[in-house]
């Protein structure tokens, strides 16, 4: 079975064998389904991988409860292993060819098939699309009055809570994505935020896009205050919130090109806030223009 999808104008296909447990895991991808015979990349599920000898090149630091990823180099390309947390058995193994256009996924735990599919596609999408002015970012996004506002911070800081306060207190607000939206620098230089099939624990899979109104760093505080960030802090915010192999020169160059374009176009703020209604109102007044 082959399914094709378009996310932030980038097209990719999934190839699954008959009877694969992944066949029942595609519901969140349905809003993005399309027809095309020229995908940017293809992910295929296989029974085993032709990895050969593996050289460990990256062992991701894993905060408690976060997804664990290890990266290896092989003669065939790069191999990624991932598990739900550091203490769980490995759920999946992914082999990507050198330009990330072909991926082979081995599901090691059928009970975690959706986790394996989502993580494989998010990795391949981030890597392959970096050279297409596209960033996969960690953020919660509210659309309001025709613009998208991204709330960024480490997990557990309060991005989703702040989005909820907007939904409750700012008329016209709607949740676009709660974990992994896509930023794209368009050909005309504008920056748009797109919904994606990946939204963390909140099932919000909207095939919609908006001009970016602002990027907002959420910071817990005993008060509510918004401050405009300078260039360096804005750059650091985008850098720290984006996915990609920043230790690889070619990908790093592509990512930094997008970072530069975004910093030069989109206002960035730091929102010191409580988890209350007033925080949403203060933030809205700061970023709405």
C-alpha positions in Angstrom: 0.0 0.0 0.0 1.3 3.4 -0.9 -0.1 6.7 0.6 1.1 10.2 -0.4 0.8 13.3 1.7 1.6 17.0 1.4 2.7 19.0 4.5 3.8 22.6 4.1 3.9 22.1 0.4 6.4 19.3 0.7 5.2 15.9 -0.7 6.2 12.5 0.7 5.0 8.9 0.4 4.7 6.0 2.8 5.0 2.4 1.4 3.6 -0.3 3.7 3.4 -4.1 3.2 0.0 -5.9 3.2 -1.1 -6.5 6.8 1.3 -4.1 8.4 0.2 -2.8 11.8 1.0 0.7 10.4 -2.0 0.5 8.0 -4.3 1.3 10.9 -2.1 4.2 12.2 -2.7 6.7 9.4 -5.8 8.5 10.6 -3.9 11.6 11.7 -2.3 11.8 8.2 -5.7 11.8 6.3 -6.1 15.6 6.2 -2.8 15.9 4.3 -3.4 13.1 1.8 -2.8 14.1 -1.9 -2.1 12.6 -5.3 1.4 12.9 -6.7 4.0 10.7 -8.5 6.9 12.9 -7.6 7.4 12.9 -3.8 10.3 14.6 -2.2 11.0 11.5 -0.1 9.7 8.0 0.5 9.5 6.0 3.7 9.1 2.2 3.3 8.4 -0.3 6.1 10.7 -3.4 5.8 11.3 -6.5 7.9 15.0 -6.0 8.3 17.6 -3.4 7.5 20.9 -3.9 5.5 22.9 -1.9 8.0 26.2 -3.7 8.2 28.7 -2.3 10.7 27.4 0.6 12.7 29.4 3.5 14.1 27.7 5.5 16.9 28.0 9.2 16.1 25.3 10.7 18.4 23.7 9.6 21.6 20.9 12.2 22.4 20.8 13.4 26.1 17.5 12.2 27.3 15.6 14.2 30.0 13.3 12.1 32.1 10.3 10.9 30.1 11.6 12.2 26.8 12.1 10.2 23.6 15.5 8.6 23.2 17.4 8.7 19.9 20.7 7.3 18.9 22.4 7.9 15.5 24.8 5.6 13.7 26.8 5.8 10.5 26.8 2.8 8.1 28.0 2.1 4.6 24.4 2.4 3.4 23.6 5.8 5.1 22.6 6.9 8.6 20.7 4.7 11.0 18.5 6.0 13.8 17.2 4.0 16.8 14.5 5.4 19.0 12.6 4.4 22.1 9.7 6.0 24.0 12.1 6.8 26.9 15.6 6.0 27.7 14.5 3.0 29.8 12.2 1.5 27.2 13.4 -1.2 24.7 14.2 0.2 21.2 10.9 0.7 19.3 12.2 1.3 15.8 15.2 1.4 13.5 15.4 3.8 10.5 17.9 3.8 7.7 18.1 7.0 5.6 20.2 7.2 2.4 22.7 10.1 2.2 20.2 12.7 0.8 17.4 11.5 3.1 15.1 10.9 0.1 14.8 7.1 0.8 14.0 5.7 4.2 13.5 2.2 5.4 11.7 1.6 8.7 12.0 -1.5 10.8 9.3 -1.7 13.5 10.8 -3.6 16.5 7.7 -3.3 18.8 4.4 -3.7 16.9 2.6 -2.3 20.0 4.5 1.0 19.4 3.9 1.1 15.6 2.4 4.6 15.6 5.3 5.9 17.7 7.7 4.3 15.2 5.9 5.8 12.2 5.6 9.3 13.6 9.2 9.5 14.8 10.6 8.1 11.5 8.6 10.5 9.4 9.4 13.5 11.6 13.1 12.8 11.4 13.0 12.2 7.6 10.8 15.2 7.0 13.0 17.6 9.1 16.2 16.4 7.4 15.0 16.2 3.8 13.0 19.5 3.9 15.7 21.6 5.5 17.1 22.4 2.1 13.6 23.6 1.0 13.4 26.6 3.4 11.4 24.4 5.8 11.8 24.0 9.6 10.1 21.5 11.8 9.8 23.3 15.2 8.7 22.5 18.7 5.9 24.8 19.5 2.2 25.2 20.3 0.4 27.4 17.7 -2.7 29.6 17.9 -4.3 31.1 14.8 -6.0 34.4 15.4 -7.3 37.1 13.0 -5.6 35.4 10.0 -2.1 35.1 11.6 -0.3 32.3 13.5 1.4 32.8 16.8 4.0 30.2 18.0 4.6 29.6 21.7 8.0 28.0 22.3 9.7 26.6 25.4 11.1 23.3 26.7 8.5 20.5 27.4 6.6 21.1 30.6 7.2 24.9 30.7 3.6 25.8 29.8 3.2 26.3 26.0 0.0 24.3 25.8 -1.3 26.0 28.9 -0.7 29.4 27.4 -2.5 28.3 24.2 -5.4 27.2 26.3 -5.6 30.6 27.9 -5.8 32.2 24.5 -8.6 29.8 23.4 -10.5 30.8 26.5 -9.9 34.5 26.5 -8.9 35.8 23.0 -11.9 35.9 20.6 -11.2 34.2 17.3 -8.5 32.0 18.6 -8.1 28.4 17.3 -5.5 25.8 17.9 -3.5 24.9 14.8 -1.0 22.5 16.3 0.2 21.7 19.8 3.7 20.3 19.4 5.3 20.1 15.9 4.1 22.7 13.4 6.1 23.6 10.3 7.6 26.9 9.5 8.4 27.7 5.8 10.1 30.7 4.3 8.1 31.3 1.1 9.4 32.4 -2.3 8.3 36.0 -1.7 10.2 36.1 1.6 7.1 35.8 3.9 7.1 33.2 6.7 4.1 31.0 7.1 3.3 28.4 9.8 1.6 25.1 8.7 -0.3 22.5 10.6 1.2 19.0 10.5 0.3 15.3 11.3 2.4 15.6 14.4 0.8 17.3 17.4 2.2 15.5 20.5 -0.5 14.4 23.0 -3.1 16.8 21.6 -4.9 15.4 18.5 -4.9 18.5 16.3 -4.1 17.7 12.7 -5.2 20.6 10.6 -4.2 21.1 7.0 -4.1 24.9 7.3 -1.5 27.6 7.2 -1.1 31.2 8.3 1.2 34.2 8.0 3.4 34.1 11.2 2.5 37.0 13.5 5.1 36.4 16.1 7.3 33.8 17.8 6.9 33.9 21.6 9.2 32.3 24.2 7.2 31.2 27.2 8.9 31.7 30.6 7.4 31.0 33.9 7.2 34.0 36.3 5.2 35.3 39.2 3.9 38.2 36.9 2.8 38.7 33.3 5.1 40.8 31.0 6.0 40.6 27.4 9.3 41.9 26.0 10.6 42.2 22.4 13.7 40.1 21.8 16.8 41.4 20.1 18.4 39.7 17.1 20.7 37.4 19.1 18.0 36.2 21.5 15.6 35.8 18.6 18.1 33.7 16.7 18.7 31.5 19.8 15.0 31.0 20.2 14.6 29.6 16.7 17.8 27.7 16.8 16.8 25.9 20.0 13.3 25.1 18.9 14.1 23.6 15.5 14.8 20.0 14.5 17.8 19.0 12.3 21.3 17.6 12.4 23.2 20.8 13.1 26.5 19.1 13.3 26.4 18.3 9.6 27.7 21.3 7.6 25.4 20.9 4.6 22.2 20.7 6.7 23.5 23.4 9.1 23.9 25.8 6.3 20.4 25.2 5.1 19.0 25.7 8.6 20.9 28.9 9.2 19.6 30.3 5.9 16.1 29.8 7.2 16.9 31.1 10.7 18.3 34.3 9.1 15.3 34.9 6.9 12.9 34.3 9.9 14.8 36.6 12.3 14.8 39.3 9.6 11.0 39.0 9.1 9.2 37.8 12.2 9.0 39.7 15.6 10.1 37.5 18.5 9.1 38.0 22.2 9.7 36.6 25.6 6.5 36.2 27.6 7.1 36.1 31.4 3.8 34.7 32.7 1.6 33.0 35.0 -0.8 30.3 33.8 -3.8 32.7 33.9 -6.2 34.6 31.7 -4.3 37.9 32.1 -1.2 36.2 30.6 -3.1 35.6 27.3 -4.4 39.2 27.2 -1.0 40.7 27.9 0.6 38.6 25.3 -2.1 39.3 22.7 -1.7 43.0 23.2 2.0 42.8 22.7 2.0 40.6 19.5 -1.2 41.5 17.7 0.3 44.3 15.6 
